Amino acid sequence: MIEPVDSLEITVVIDNVTDSLSSTPKFVETEFAGAWRRGMKWLGGKCLCCAAHGLSCLITARTGTSSRSLLFDTGPDEWVFERNVVRLGLDLGKVDAMMLSHGHWDHAAAMPRALQMITSANGGKPVPTYMHPGMFGPRAIKWPDGRFMPMEDIPSESVLAGNGAQLIVTKEEQSALSGSFYISGEIARVTAFERGLPGQHQLNERGEWKPDELLMDERFVAVHIANKGLFVFTACSHAGLINVLTHASHRFPDIPIYGVLGGFHLAGATESIIPDTVEALGKFNLDVIAAAHCTGWRALGAMTKQFGDRVVPSAVGKTFLL
């Protein structure tokens, strides 16, 4: 189900924060450094990306002289996505497939524009696009006072297909792009403390809001880096970061988990589980903990205190070379 690759390159197209000033390990290039390498002559705002609430990563796996690229989520807004792609100098014609991690607007809203840009650059070839059937129903958050705050719907199957998606809609795990990428099936919920997204509901066929806190449509991506181990991409961790890593370790028991990148969703209503998460995270002995998006500053601080330089925060425009 998964073939080892020689190296992995991750470009953060969209994230909640921008940070080119903090020190980074040698395998991380900041947005400023990347712009300078690409020919920036002076530092100014017209060459920089825009941070936004959401996440999108371009993941490229290389083996020998060949490479395979997966676009993992697209972020919340087509303008932000297009601006950042252009300013990062990314060639979307090399994107071989796209995957949506779960059915939330801040990861999905730019999908139609992303497909337009990919197909425009690749000569009109359809883009394999991996999705879960439970993503498409309308969602809302129920506030403590009983009101519902509807979320923006993600793009429909017909809209995506009309913009060039070759849809693969399934609950089952998938091996993608010659086995370089593993796309999980539904994530097993085994921890006692990770309980999903408090207050989330989904509209059923009768037009009723029903509790949907577990978000069973959320899935992760994994790549096996030779001589290092498994690298896991978890966009929001509504399933729980520990559930995600446990699922990955059980699925590939002979491959150690080298690192993880994504939103760990330990902000707001889930801040209470930070201590349990940090304690449980230790058993995986990760080399890279790239906290992103919805992790939250309290969780980032707790993880840094516990794991030190193994915590490498994500930011828009960063490139990880692993």
HELIX and SHEET records of a PDB file:
HELIX    1   1 GLU A   31  ARG A   37  1                                   7    
HELIX    2   2 GLY A   45  CYS A   47  5                                   3    
HELIX    3   3 GLU A   78  ARG A   87  1                                  10    
HELIX    4   4 LEU A   92  LYS A   94  5                                   3    
HELIX    5   5 TRP A  105  ALA A  108  1                                   4    
HELIX    6   6 MET A  111  ALA A  121  1                                  11    
HELIX    7   7 PRO A  133  MET A  135  5                                   3    
HELIX    8   8 GLU A  157  GLY A  162  1                                   6    
HELIX    9   9 LEU A  241  ARG A  251  1                                  11    
HELIX   10  10 GLY A  268  ILE A  273  5                                   6    
HELIX   11  11 ILE A  274  LEU A  281  1                                   8    
HELIX   12  12 GLY A  282  PHE A  284  5                                   3    
HELIX   13  13 TRP A  297  PHE A  307  1                                  11    
HELIX   14  14 GLY A  308  ARG A  310  5                                   3    
SHEET    1   A 8 VAL A  28  GLU A  29  0                                        
SHEET    2   A 8 THR A 319  LEU A 321 -1                                        
SHEET    3   A 8 SER A   7  ILE A  14 -1                                        
SHEET    4   A 8 SER A  56  THR A  63 -1                                        
SHEET    5   A 8 SER A  66  PHE A  72 -1                                        
SHEET    6   A 8 ALA A  97  MET A  99  1                                        
SHEET    7   A 8 VAL A 127  MET A 131  1                                        
SHEET    8   A 8 ALA A 165  VAL A 169  1                                        
SHEET    1   B 4 PHE A 148  PRO A 150  0                                        
SHEET    2   B 4 ARG A 139  LYS A 142 -1                                        
SHEET    3   B 4 GLN A 200  LEU A 203 -1                                        
SHEET    4   B 4 TRP A 209  PRO A 211 -1                                        
SHEET    1   C 6 GLN A 174  ALA A 176  0                                        
SHEET    2   C 6 PHE A 181  ILE A 183 -1                                        
SHEET    3   C 6 VAL A 221  ILE A 225 -1                                        
SHEET    4   C 6 GLY A 229  THR A 234 -1                                        
SHEET    5   C 6 ILE A 257  GLY A 263  1                                        
SHEET    6   C 6 VAL A 288  ALA A 292  1                                        
END                                                                             
